[in-house]
């Protein structure tokens, strides 16, 4: 079974190329082209000094893009938060029975305005 951290590739000529070793060896060297970055993803100056680290870039991205991050609770469910289906049905029936009609609900007001418009509408 392969070690997932150290994947070694075989070149066309048959030599083994360790990509992880190459990546760590050349992490601080500037990228080829006009990217102004090194292999880690840090923004670098012309002299090779790091201006903005990759960690700060990633943190800024996720701070400005909240839709890119999904938060999930890792808390264990307890007996207080879990209810059986029978308990849920009982709780919902109590809520339905205790509800009294409210006159200022948006749906009731909307229905009255629709009726009023239909009556006041000229032929």
Backbone torsions as a table, in degrees:
resi	resn	phi	psi	omega
1	UNK	NA	138.1	-177.5
2	UNK	-76.8	145.3	172.3
3	UNK	-81.3	121.8	-173.6
4	UNK	-68.5	-25.0	-180.0
5	UNK	-79.6	-29.3	-177.4
6	UNK	-117.5	71.3	177.8
7	UNK	-82.4	125.5	179.7
8	UNK	-109.8	132.4	-179.5
9	UNK	-105.9	149.9	177.4
10	UNK	-103.4	128.1	-178.4
11	UNK	-76.6	177.0	-179.4
12	UNK	-66.1	-29.6	179.0
13	UNK	-85.8	-5.2	176.5
14	UNK	100.4	-2.6	178.5
15	UNK	-80.5	147.9	-179.1
16	UNK	-88.5	129.5	-179.7
17	UNK	-116.1	119.7	177.8
18	UNK	-95.4	103.3	-174.9
19	UNK	-67.3	-36.1	179.7
20	UNK	-65.1	-39.9	178.0
21	UNK	-65.8	-40.0	177.1
22	UNK	-64.8	-40.3	-179.3
23	UNK	-64.0	-43.3	179.5
24	UNK	-73.1	-32.2	-179.7
25	UNK	-67.1	-38.7	-175.1
26	UNK	-108.2	25.5	-176.1
27	UNK	-65.3	-33.0	-176.3
28	UNK	-96.1	-5.9	179.7
29	UNK	-78.7	145.9	-178.4
30	UNK	-67.0	149.8	178.7
31	UNK	-72.9	154.6	179.2
32	UNK	-79.4	136.4	179.8
33	UNK	106.1	-157.5	-175.9
34	UNK	-106.1	32.8	-175.7
35	UNK	-77.3	-23.2	-177.2
36	UNK	54.9	40.4	179.3
37	UNK	-137.7	160.3	171.0
38	UNK	-101.0	-176.1	-174.6
39	UNK	-67.4	-24.9	177.4
40	UNK	-75.1	-25.2	-177.4
41	UNK	108.3	7.7	176.7
42	UNK	-75.6	141.9	173.9
43	UNK	-79.7	127.3	-175.2
44	UNK	-120.2	158.2	176.3
45	UNK	-86.5	179.5	-179.1
46	UNK	-64.0	-31.5	-179.2
47	UNK	-82.7	-3.5	177.8
48	UNK	97.9	-1.8	178.6
49	UNK	-77.2	147.1	-176.0
50	UNK	-79.2	121.2	176.4
51	UNK	-87.5	-50.4	-180.0
52	UNK	-133.5	125.7	-178.9
53	UNK	-77.5	159.7	-179.2
54	UNK	-62.5	-36.6	-179.8
55	UNK	-60.8	-41.7	179.5
56	UNK	-68.6	-34.4	177.7
57	UNK	-65.1	-44.4	-179.7
58	UNK	-66.2	-42.5	178.9
59	UNK	-62.8	-40.8	178.8
60	UNK	-65.7	-38.2	178.6
61	UNK	-63.5	-48.1	-177.6
62	UNK	-71.9	-25.1	175.7
63	UNK	-72.1	-36.1	-179.0
64	UNK	-88.8	-10.8	-178.7
65	UNK	-125.4	78.9	-176.5
66	UNK	-68.3	-20.9	178.9
67	UNK	-73.3	-17.1	-179.8
68	UNK	-78.3	-13.8	-177.2
69	UNK	-116.9	129.9	175.8
70	UNK	-112.9	125.7	-179.2
71	UNK	-96.0	133.7	177.4
72	UNK	-127.6	140.1	-179.6
73	UNK	-78.5	134.8	178.8
74	UNK	-104.6	6.6	179.0
75	UNK	-69.5	146.4	177.0
76	UNK	-79.4	144.4	177.8
77	UNK	-74.4	136.9	-179.7
78	UNK	-107.8	174.3	179.1
79	UNK	-65.1	-27.3	179.6
80	UNK	-70.1	-34.4	-178.1
81	UNK	-90.0	-18.5	-178.6
82	UNK	-97.6	135.6	174.8
83	UNK	-133.5	147.1	179.8
84	UNK	-73.1	163.0	177.7
85	UNK	-59.2	-36.5	179.5
86	UNK	-65.2	-41.9	177.5
87	UNK	-64.7	-37.0	178.9
88	UNK	-65.5	-42.4	179.0
89	UNK	-63.8	-43.3	179.0
90	UNK	-62.7	-42.3	179.8
91	UNK	-64.5	-41.2	-179.7
92	UNK	-69.6	-37.6	177.9
93	UNK	-66.5	-36.5	176.4
94	UNK	-63.8	-40.8	179.3
95	UNK	-65.1	-39.8	-179.5
96	UNK	-68.0	-42.7	-178.7
97	UNK	-68.4	-31.9	-178.7
98	UNK	-82.9	-10.1	-178.5
99	UNK	-73.5	133.8	174.6
100	UNK	-112.4	147.8	-179.0
101	UNK	-65.5	132.9	178.7
102	UNK	-105.5	133.9	-175.6
103	UNK	-81.3	-24.5	-176.4
104	UNK	-98.2	24.3	175.2
105	UNK	-73.2	145.7	-178.4
106	UNK	-58.4	-35.9	-179.2
107	UNK	-66.9	-38.6	178.7
108	UNK	-68.0	-42.1	179.3
109	UNK	-65.0	-40.5	-179.9
110	UNK	-63.5	-43.9	179.6
111	UNK	-62.0	-39.8	-179.7
112	UNK	-67.0	-39.7	179.7
113	UNK	-69.0	-34.8	177.0
114	UNK	-64.7	-43.9	179.5
115	UNK	-63.9	-41.2	-179.4
116	UNK	-64.0	-40.4	179.8
117	UNK	-66.1	-36.8	-179.2
118	UNK	-68.9	-35.9	-179.4
119	UNK	-75.0	-40.9	-176.8
120	UNK	-79.6	-8.2	-176.4
121	UNK	-68.7	125.4	178.2
122	UNK	-74.3	152.5	-179.7
123	UNK	-76.8	NA	NA
